[in-house]
């Protein structure tokens, strides 16, 4: 499982900050867990 995501934010610094916050919020809700047989689900 690749847990590293390469993302680039461009534009004015304030736009980069806003885009970064929006992106991080999407990453917090992403999760995975091991199922009954130890496989990622």
Residue pairs with C-beta under 8 A, 6 or more apart in sequence:
1 32
1 40
5 27
7 23
9 15
9 16
9 19
9 20
9 23
10 16
11 19
32 40
32 41
33 40
33 41
34 40
34 41
35 41
